[in-house]
């Protein structure tokens, strides 16, 4: 039986989330304050990433 090369292309959606403490007078103030600040570093271990397969296509290579 012959062999064939095929290419598999997968498209994912990644969603990252992190929970941090923000010092503020109220929750609304904490949200406003964080929206003005930089997010924690990309390599911060508290980040959690969820990957969802959106599409997969198999074609000739």
PyMOL commands that place a pseudoatom at each C-alpha (Angstrom):
pseudoatom trace, name=CA, resn=UNK, resi=1, chain=A, elem=C, hetatm=0, pos=[0.000, 0.000, 0.000]
pseudoatom trace, name=CA, resn=UNK, resi=2, chain=A, elem=C, hetatm=0, pos=[1.493, 3.422, -0.930]
pseudoatom trace, name=CA, resn=UNK, resi=3, chain=A, elem=C, hetatm=0, pos=[2.158, 6.191, 1.585]
pseudoatom trace, name=CA, resn=UNK, resi=4, chain=A, elem=C, hetatm=0, pos=[1.173, 9.834, 1.144]
pseudoatom trace, name=CA, resn=UNK, resi=5, chain=A, elem=C, hetatm=0, pos=[2.220, 13.039, 2.878]
pseudoatom trace, name=CA, resn=UNK, resi=6, chain=A, elem=C, hetatm=0, pos=[-0.642, 15.076, 4.260]
pseudoatom trace, name=CA, resn=UNK, resi=7, chain=A, elem=C, hetatm=0, pos=[-0.538, 18.347, 6.181]
pseudoatom trace, name=CA, resn=UNK, resi=8, chain=A, elem=C, hetatm=0, pos=[-2.648, 18.901, 9.269]
pseudoatom trace, name=CA, resn=UNK, resi=9, chain=A, elem=C, hetatm=0, pos=[-3.349, 22.515, 10.202]
pseudoatom trace, name=CA, resn=UNK, resi=10, chain=A, elem=C, hetatm=0, pos=[-4.969, 23.244, 13.548]
pseudoatom trace, name=CA, resn=UNK, resi=11, chain=A, elem=C, hetatm=0, pos=[-6.276, 26.669, 14.545]
pseudoatom trace, name=CA, resn=UNK, resi=12, chain=A, elem=C, hetatm=0, pos=[-6.561, 27.325, 18.267]
pseudoatom trace, name=CA, resn=UNK, resi=13, chain=A, elem=C, hetatm=0, pos=[-7.966, 30.077, 20.428]
pseudoatom trace, name=CA, resn=UNK, resi=14, chain=A, elem=C, hetatm=0, pos=[-5.936, 30.720, 23.564]
pseudoatom trace, name=CA, resn=UNK, resi=15, chain=A, elem=C, hetatm=0, pos=[-7.408, 32.492, 26.570]
pseudoatom trace, name=CA, resn=UNK, resi=16, chain=A, elem=C, hetatm=0, pos=[-5.196, 33.501, 29.489]
pseudoatom trace, name=CA, resn=UNK, resi=17, chain=A, elem=C, hetatm=0, pos=[-6.359, 34.578, 32.925]
pseudoatom trace, name=CA, resn=UNK, resi=18, chain=A, elem=C, hetatm=0, pos=[-4.718, 35.578, 36.177]
pseudoatom trace, name=CA, resn=UNK, resi=19, chain=A, elem=C, hetatm=0, pos=[-6.012, 36.555, 39.604]
pseudoatom trace, name=CA, resn=UNK, resi=20, chain=A, elem=C, hetatm=0, pos=[-4.104, 39.333, 41.353]
pseudoatom trace, name=CA, resn=UNK, resi=21, chain=A, elem=C, hetatm=0, pos=[-4.571, 41.546, 44.399]
pseudoatom trace, name=CA, resn=UNK, resi=22, chain=A, elem=C, hetatm=0, pos=[-5.047, 45.271, 43.786]
pseudoatom trace, name=CA, resn=UNK, resi=23, chain=A, elem=C, hetatm=0, pos=[-5.002, 47.739, 46.648]
pseudoatom trace, name=CA, resn=UNK, resi=24, chain=A, elem=C, hetatm=0, pos=[-7.954, 50.142, 46.283]
pseudoatom trace, name=CA, resn=UNK, resi=25, chain=A, elem=C, hetatm=0, pos=[-10.918, 51.701, 48.100]
pseudoatom trace, name=CA, resn=UNK, resi=26, chain=A, elem=C, hetatm=0, pos=[-13.490, 49.459, 46.353]
pseudoatom trace, name=CA, resn=UNK, resi=27, chain=A, elem=C, hetatm=0, pos=[-13.755, 46.672, 43.801]
pseudoatom trace, name=CA, resn=UNK, resi=28, chain=A, elem=C, hetatm=0, pos=[-14.749, 49.188, 41.118]
pseudoatom trace, name=CA, resn=UNK, resi=29, chain=A, elem=C, hetatm=0, pos=[-11.691, 51.301, 41.985]
pseudoatom trace, name=CA, resn=UNK, resi=30, chain=A, elem=C, hetatm=0, pos=[-9.487, 48.190, 41.821]
pseudoatom trace, name=CA, resn=UNK, resi=31, chain=A, elem=C, hetatm=0, pos=[-10.799, 47.361, 38.348]
pseudoatom trace, name=CA, resn=UNK, resi=32, chain=A, elem=C, hetatm=0, pos=[-10.304, 50.947, 37.155]
pseudoatom trace, name=CA, resn=UNK, resi=33, chain=A, elem=C, hetatm=0, pos=[-6.810, 51.051, 38.648]
pseudoatom trace, name=CA, resn=UNK, resi=34, chain=A, elem=C, hetatm=0, pos=[-5.764, 47.767, 37.024]
pseudoatom trace, name=CA, resn=UNK, resi=35, chain=A, elem=C, hetatm=0, pos=[-7.120, 48.828, 33.627]
pseudoatom trace, name=CA, resn=UNK, resi=36, chain=A, elem=C, hetatm=0, pos=[-4.621, 51.716, 33.788]
pseudoatom trace, name=CA, resn=UNK, resi=37, chain=A, elem=C, hetatm=0, pos=[-1.698, 49.509, 34.889]
pseudoatom trace, name=CA, resn=UNK, resi=38, chain=A, elem=C, hetatm=0, pos=[0.356, 46.952, 32.988]
pseudoatom trace, name=CA, resn=UNK, resi=39, chain=A, elem=C, hetatm=0, pos=[-0.660, 43.322, 33.340]
pseudoatom trace, name=CA, resn=UNK, resi=40, chain=A, elem=C, hetatm=0, pos=[1.703, 40.985, 35.179]
pseudoatom trace, name=CA, resn=UNK, resi=41, chain=A, elem=C, hetatm=0, pos=[4.671, 39.672, 33.188]
pseudoatom trace, name=CA, resn=UNK, resi=42, chain=A, elem=C, hetatm=0, pos=[3.905, 37.095, 30.493]
pseudoatom trace, name=CA, resn=UNK, resi=43, chain=A, elem=C, hetatm=0, pos=[6.013, 34.477, 32.297]
pseudoatom trace, name=CA, resn=UNK, resi=44, chain=A, elem=C, hetatm=0, pos=[4.333, 34.995, 35.694]
pseudoatom trace, name=CA, resn=UNK, resi=45, chain=A, elem=C, hetatm=0, pos=[3.452, 31.447, 36.854]
pseudoatom trace, name=CA, resn=UNK, resi=46, chain=A, elem=C, hetatm=0, pos=[0.016, 32.577, 38.080]
pseudoatom trace, name=CA, resn=UNK, resi=47, chain=A, elem=C, hetatm=0, pos=[-1.190, 32.909, 34.471]
pseudoatom trace, name=CA, resn=UNK, resi=48, chain=A, elem=C, hetatm=0, pos=[-3.474, 30.049, 33.388]
pseudoatom trace, name=CA, resn=UNK, resi=49, chain=A, elem=C, hetatm=0, pos=[-3.959, 29.351, 29.694]
pseudoatom trace, name=CA, resn=UNK, resi=50, chain=A, elem=C, hetatm=0, pos=[-6.891, 27.531, 28.137]
pseudoatom trace, name=CA, resn=UNK, resi=51, chain=A, elem=C, hetatm=0, pos=[-6.568, 26.265, 24.555]
pseudoatom trace, name=CA, resn=UNK, resi=52, chain=A, elem=C, hetatm=0, pos=[-9.640, 25.552, 22.431]
pseudoatom trace, name=CA, resn=UNK, resi=53, chain=A, elem=C, hetatm=0, pos=[-9.386, 23.881, 19.037]
pseudoatom trace, name=CA, resn=UNK, resi=54, chain=A, elem=C, hetatm=0, pos=[-11.352, 26.037, 16.619]
pseudoatom trace, name=CA, resn=UNK, resi=55, chain=A, elem=C, hetatm=0, pos=[-10.657, 24.222, 13.348]
pseudoatom trace, name=CA, resn=UNK, resi=56, chain=A, elem=C, hetatm=0, pos=[-8.652, 21.351, 11.913]
pseudoatom trace, name=CA, resn=UNK, resi=57, chain=A, elem=C, hetatm=0, pos=[-7.965, 20.867, 8.215]
pseudoatom trace, name=CA, resn=UNK, resi=58, chain=A, elem=C, hetatm=0, pos=[-6.155, 18.020, 6.467]
pseudoatom trace, name=CA, resn=UNK, resi=59, chain=A, elem=C, hetatm=0, pos=[-4.766, 18.729, 2.983]
pseudoatom trace, name=CA, resn=UNK, resi=60, chain=A, elem=C, hetatm=0, pos=[-2.178, 17.282, 0.633]
pseudoatom trace, name=CA, resn=UNK, resi=61, chain=A, elem=C, hetatm=0, pos=[1.337, 18.274, 1.702]
for i in range(1, 61): cmd.bond("trace and resi %d" % i, "trace and resi %d" % (i + 1))
show_as sticks, trace
zoom trace
